[in-house]
Amino acid sequence: MKKILLLLAMAVATYSYAGPRSIQQKLAEDFPNASNVQWYNDDNGYTAYFSTPQARVRVYYDKDQKFLYALKYYTAKELPLNIVRNATQKYSGYTIKTVTEMTTDESTKYELLLENETTFKKVMFYADGSTEVLQKMTKQAQ
């Protein structure tokens, strides 16, 4: 019973119905189309989860309310053209299943899940045009 109460107390302590007003204002400036914003906080800082017309988004701020990074989840049709071209040239025969865009103050990179008839590949696409295969999975024969 004590463990359950402790877990419940921790869950309530990390949930915040709204972030500090200054972070809310920063988020509204950076993401004016954000809707259904949910704020969470812990010892490391604040996290906002929300939707835009194009993506689902998570934005992370440190405890001093400084932007750390954002993760955007969307479909291939929202990808920049240069990333689409790079993916279709380097991975001919694969289709883009999912996209995770990772943005910091310094850079943006794209993690794509690619699929063909026999394989899934998780590939990171960097701004300089380079790529890195993070994971390769063979589909089970049916």
VENZI-V535125 format. One record per backbone hydrogen bond with DSSP energy under -0.5 kcal/mol. NH is the residue of the N-H (numbers start at 1). CO is the residue of the C=O. Records with the same first field share a line. If there is no record, write none. Layout:
BEGIN
NH=CO  CO
END
This chain:
BEGIN
5=1
6=2
7=3
8=4
9=5
10=6
11=7
12=8
13=9
14=10
15=11
16=39
23=20
24=20
25=21
26=22
27=23
28=24
29=25
30=26
31=27
34=31
35=51
38=49
39=16
40=47
41=14
42=45
45=42
46=61
47=40
48=59
49=38
50=57
51=35
52=55
56=73
57=50
58=71
59=48
60=69
61=46
62=66
63=44
65=62
68=60
69=60
70=103
71=58
72=101
73=56
74=72  99
78=75
79=76
83=80
84=80
85=81
86=82
87=83
88=84
89=85
90=86
91=87
92=89
94=91
95=115
97=95  113
98=113
99=74
100=111
101=72
102=109
103=70  101
104=107
109=102
110=125
111=100
112=110  123
113=98
114=112  121
115=95
116=119
120=137
121=114
122=135
123=112  121
124=132
125=110
126=124  130
129=126
132=124
134=122  132
135=122
137=120
139=118
END
